[in-house]
């Protein structure tokens, strides 16, 4: 329990320490200095995520980084085991990225500000109209060159057993004409969810799988895509168990 208390204190201190850089990135954005804005945003958020994972005692193994297509935006599609999945992907997938996140995260001070600078969008799954608007907004960011992360299960599985992938959000990859890169996260639930709300050191493996082109997929192929990607990720979780 002591580690958990110390971690949350550290989380708050680190977050407050990012405020000067948050003002800088907002200034770059206002001045139209997009390259400086994006570089600093990625640098600060990556370091912040890795620091939080070190404090939690996470030992992170990343496999398949070379499979990420170079010089183009992609949609990373990942399983969702626990609360540490966002910092894991933020800190250890070696390319700038945003997230399609649950709307509750938009209420977190400072965190939500950084997420907006990253081009994250916030989805209310109870509001179909709002969800469609968010998908369109995320597709526009992809067309501008910003990669995106999706968790199609919609909620944490809190273990190795995956929930069903929801098909709707995957359509944004085809809408933007970008590849999907499946990602298998194995072991993140052991950092917190396995103990309830207590943080405990654990090893987490992040495996980046073969990208899937979406540009020329038929309607039938798009319909079958969620099941295909889920099967790919499930197989990798079995291999890494």
N, C-alpha and C positions, 0 to 999 in steps of 0.2 A: 504493500500500500504506500510505503514511503516513496518508492520510485514514481508511482502515479502522481502523488502530490507534487513532488519536485518537478516532474515533467510538465504539469500544467502551469506551474509558476514560471518555468523556463519558456514555455510557449508564449505566455503573456509578455515576458521581458523581451524575447526575440521579436515579437510582433510590434511592440512599441519602438524597438530599435530600427524598424524598417521605415518609420514615418518620414525621416529626411529624404530617403530615396523615393518614397511615394510622391512627395512634393516635386522632386526632380522629374520623374517620369510624366507627371501631369503637366509640368512646364514644357517638356519636350513635345508633348502632344499638342498643347496650345500653340506652340511655335511651328508646328508642322514638321518637326525633326523626327520622322517616323523610325528611321534606322536606329538612332540613339535611344529612342523610347523603347523599341522592341528589345534591343541588346541589354539595356539596363533592367528591364522588367524580367527577362529570362534569367539574367545573372542573379538578381536578388531572390527571386522565388525558388530557383534551383538550390541555392545555398541554404535558404530558410528550410526547405523541405528536408534536405540531407541532415541538417543540424538536428531537426526534430527526430528523425529516424535514429541517429546516433544516440541521442538522449534516451530513446526508448529501448536501446539495446538491439536494434535490428541489424542483422547481418544479411546484406542484399547481394544476390547473385543474378546477373543479367545475361541472358543468352539470346543470340540471334540479332544483335544490333545492326549487322550489315544487311539485314533483309529490309530495313526501312528505305523506301525509295528516296533517292537524293534529289534535292532541288525542286521539290513539289509538295504541296500540302496533301495530307492524308487524313482519313478517319481511323483512329485507333479504337478498336472494339474489344473491350475487356470484360472478364468476369469480375464480380464484386464481392469479395469475402469480408472486408472489414473497413473500419474508419480510417485506417492508414493507407488505403489504396490510392487516394489522391496524392498525398505526399510521395508515395512510392513511385508513381508514374511521373509526377512532376520532377522529382529529383533524379530519376535514373533512366528515363527514356531520353536519349541524347538528341533531342530536337525541340524547339519551342512548341508549346501546345496549349490549347484551351480545353475547357470541359463543358459538357452539357450537364449541369448540376441541378439538384433539387432546389426548389424555390426557397426553402428554409435557410439555405446558406447565404442568400442575398441580405439577410437580416443581421449577419455577423459584422460588427464594425471592423474596419481596416482590412480584414480578410476579403470581404465583398468588394472593397475598393481595388485591391490587387487583382482579384478575379476579373473585374471589369476591364482593367488595363491589359490583361492577358487575352481579352476577347471571349471570356466565358459567357455563357447564357444560362438563365435560370428558368427551369421548367416546372409548371404546376400541372402534374399529371391528372389532377381532378378537373381541369379546365381544358377541354379539347381545343377550343378556339385559341387559347393562349399557347397551347403546346404546338399547334400548327404554325403560329407566328414565330415561335422560338426556333423551330426547325428551319424556317425560311431565313431568319436572321443568321443562324449558324452556317447555312449554306452560302450566304453572302460573304461571311468571314472566310470560308474556305476558298471562295473564288478570289478573295483578296490575298490569299497565300498563307492563311493561318490554319495550322492543323488543329484537329479537335479530338477529344476523347469521349467515348460513349460507354455507359454501363447499361446494356439493354435489359438486364434483369430488373432494373428499377429500384432494387433495394439490396442490402447486404445479405449474403447467404449465411454468413457467420460460420462457415465450415467448407469442406471440400465439395459438398453436394450443391450443384448449381440450380438456380431457378430458371424458369422458362424465359427465353429471349423474346422481348416484345419487338415486333417487326417495324413499327412505324418510324422510329428514329433512324433506322438504317437507311431509309430512303434519301436522307440528306446527302449521302455520299454520291448516289447516282444523280441527284439533282445538281450537285456541284461538279460532277464529272471527275471525281477523284477516287483513288484506290482505297480499299479497306484493308487495314493491317490488324489481324487478330492478335490479342495479347492474353497470355495465360498467367495469372497471378496465383502462386501456390504458397500458402502458409501465412498470409497477412492476418488472418483471424486469430492466429496464435499470439500476436502481439497484444491483443486486448479482448476480443469477443470470447475467446475460449475460457477466460477467467471472469466473465461478466463485464466489469468495467475497469479491471485492474490491468496495468501495463506490465508486460513481462518480456524479457529478451527472447528472440526467436529468429530463425533463418527463413528468409523469404526468397523465392525464385521467381523472377520475371522472365518469361519466354516470349520473344517476338516471333510470330509465325509468318508463313509465306503470304505476301500481299495478294489481294484479290481485285482485279480490275472490274469496275462497275459500268464503264462508259457504254458498252455494247450489250449489256445483259438484257435478255428478254423479260417479259412480265413473269413468266413461269420461273425463270432463274432467280429473279428478285424475290419471288414468293418463297422459294426454297432456301434463300440465302441465310436467314436467321438460324434455321436448323443446321445448315452446313457449318456455319461458323461456331455454333455452340458445340457441335460434335468435335470439331478440330480442337477447341479449347479443353473440352472434357477429356479427350484422348491424351493431351499433354499433361493434364493434372494427374491422370493415372500413371503415366510414365515417370513423373517426378515425385510420386508419392513415396 
